[in-house]
């Protein structure tokens, strides 16, 4: 790939993961979008339980289109939760058949969550291992979709579960904030990011091990300004991927001064910019 303006404009070479939630493309739309998003997006999640509403052939074609451009299709955690619910449990025989079928549809990543149903903490590692043994790269999620249930999870418990999932083989752990990004996890009721809590999680779990669901532009902006381009974010809408990449690269007015700090400082000194630019 030959990036436009590469001789004039630098962009970060090392960046975090961007996970997009998608529920609107057919195979042709997926191909067109993936061609544009190549190198910017790493994972596309078939969100909610929408995977169960597709024609099998269409889903296979979509996943094939994503993989052709180096984007990994991920099956959403809610679908697995409903599968466990309908099976009446998560015995190996029931879940293994589901996982084998999901793999046959072309999914390479799987989100493991218990955002709606109850799964005892001691069984999380067994389910994660089963998913990995079935050929999936697992990204787990900690948090509940119901705000009251989620609020009952202490910061210490959240960190404990995240580290346990990583130890069990999860590649990364998502901090739940739903598609709305409001009133869940580290997001306040108005969508503001609680950096006091988030910084504690990052410090204990590691930036590279954490994905923050941040669907809103204001959240993405403040998160990139706080942690830089190596932070991983999720629940990005397909239409927003270039905007996210621009924020992450210091190519929007909102993040130029913070993410191009050295260039900003040297330039302002050279042109004797007014103090407000410093």
N, C-alpha and C positions, 0 to 999 in steps of 0.2 A: 504494500500500500504506500503510495506517495502522497503524503499529507500536503494539502494546499497551504501556501504561505510558509512552508517549513524553513525557507531561507531567511525569513524575516521575523517570525514569531516563534518563541520557544514555548513548549508545553511540558508539564511534568512527565517524566518517563516512568516513574514508579507511582502507581496509584492504587487505591483500594478498589474493592468490588462494588459494582453497581448492579442491584437486582431490581428488575422491572416487573410489575404485575400487569398481566395482559389478559383481556377477556373479549377482545373485539375483532381480531384478525382472522381472515380465512387464509389458506395457503399462499395465495398471491400477495395479499397484504403483508403477511409475515415475511415473505421473501424480500419485498421492496423495503420494508422497514429494517430488516436485519442487514441488508446491504449497506444502508446508511449508518446503522448503529454499530457495525463491526469495529472492534477495538475500543469502543466506549462502554458497552454493556457486556457483562460476563454471564449473567443469569437472567432468564425470563421465567417467571413463575406463572403456571396455569392456576390462577388465583381462585380462592374460595373452593367450592366443590364443583366448579364449572366443567372440569374434565369429564364428569359423568353425563354431560348434556351434548357432547359432540358425537358426530358420526366417527367411527373408528378410523376410517381411511383419511378423513380430513385431519384428524389429530396427528396421525402418523406423518402426513405431508407437512404439516406445520412444524413439527419437531425436527423433521429432516431439513427443512429450510433454515431453521435456527442453527442447527449443528453445522451446516455447510458454511456458515459465516463465523464459526468459532464461538457461538453463543450456546450455553448449556440450558436445555429446557428442564424446568423443575416442577415436580408435582406438588401442589399446595398441601399444607398440613391438615386443612379442614377435611379434605377428601379422605385422608387416611383415618382421621378421627371418626368420620361417618362410617367408614368400612368397619372399624373396630366396634362401633356402636351396633351396627346391624348384625355383626357376627356374634355379638354378645360377649366379646372379650378379645384378647390378643394372643390366642394360642398360636403356636408356630404353624400348624397346618393351615389355619384360616388366613393368617397374614402373609405367609409365604406364597400362597396362590395369588393373592392380590398383588404382591410385589413383582412376581414373575410376569403377570399380565401388564402391569404398568411399565415394566422394562421393555416388553415387546412393542409398546406404543412409541418407544423412542425417548423416554425420559431418562436422563442421566443423573440428575440431582433429585433429592427428596427432602422436603421440609418435614421434620418431626415436631409435633406440637401437642399440647393438651390445653389449648386455649378455651375450649368449650366443654369437653368431657373431662372426667376425673381419671387420672392415671396415677397410681401410687408412685412416689418418687423412686422407690427401690426397683421399679420395673422399667424405668426410663432407659437404663443402660442395656437391658436385654433387647428392647425394641430397636434401639439405635444399632446394636450389633447385628440384629437380624436384617436390618435394612442395608447395612454395609456388606454383609455376607451375600446379599442378593444383587450386589453390583452397583449400588447407589453411592454417590457422595452425599453425605448427610449434613444438612444445616439444621440445627435444632432451634427451637424458639422457647423463650422463657417469658411467661406472662399470661394473663387471662383476658378474654375479650369483654367480659363483664367488668365495668369500672370498679364496682364494689369488691368483687373477688380479687381483681388485680391490686387494688389498694391495700389489701390484707397481706400481700407478700412484702416482707421487710427487705431492705437493701441487702442485709446479710444473707437472707435466704435466696435472693435472686443471684447473688454472687456464688453462693454454694452450688446452686443448680447449674449455673453456667459452667463453672469449673468441672463439675461432675460430668456434664455432657461432653465437654472437650476431652476429658480423660477417657470417656467411653468411645471416642473416635469421631465425634462431630468435627467437621472442618472449621466451623464457625458457629456462633450462637447469636440469634436475633433477639433484640429487645423489642417486645410487642408494643405497637402503637396503632394498629389497625390501619385501614385505608384512610380514615379521617385524620389521623395524627393528633387527636385531641383527647385529653383526659385519661390517658393510658400510659403506663410505663414511666418514662422520663419526660413525657409531654404533659404540660398543664392543660387546663380546660380550654384555654384560648389558643393552644398550640405552641405556647412558648416552651423552650427547652430548659429543663432543670439541670443545669450544668453541675450543681453541687452534687447531685446524686449520680449523674452520668460520669463525672470525673472519678468518683469512687469506684464505679464499675470498671472503667477503663484502666485504672491503676491496678485493680485486683485481677482482672481477667486478661488485659492486654489489648491494645488497639487493633492489632492484626487478627485477634480472635473474636472481635465484636462487630456485629452489623446493627446499625441503628435504623429502624424504620422511620423515614422522614419524608412524607409525601408532599409537604408544603415547601415552597421556595424559600420562605423566611427561615425555616428550620434548616434546610440544606445550606443556606448562606452562612448562618451562624456556626453550624457544625464544621464546615470547611475552614472558616476563619479561626475556629478554636483548635482544630486538630490537623489542619493541612490536607493535602490531596490524598494522603494514604488512608484516610478513614473510609470505611465501607458503609454504604447506605442502601436501604431497601424501600419497597413500596413506591418506587418512582413510576410515574405514568409514562407510557410509550412516547407521548407527544412532548415530554419534557426532557428527553435524554440529552439533546444538544445544549439545552439551557443548563442542565446539571454539569455537563462537561465544561461549559464556559465558566460557570461559577468555580469549579474545582481547579481550573487552569489559570484563574485570574484574568479572564477575558470578558468579564462584565464589570461595569462600574462599581458594583457592590463589593467586589473582592480584589480589584486591581491593587490597591494600596497595601492590603494585608498579605496577599499571596505573591506579590512582586515587590516585596519590601525593600530589598537591596537596590533594585533597579530604580524604584520610586525615590529612594533617598538620594542616590547619586545624581539622578536627573534634576531633582529639585534644587540641589546644591549648585549644579552647573548653570542653571538658568536663574538662580537667586529667586526662587518661587516665594510668594508671600507665606507668612507663618501658618496660615490656615491649611496650607497644603502639606505641612509637616506633621 
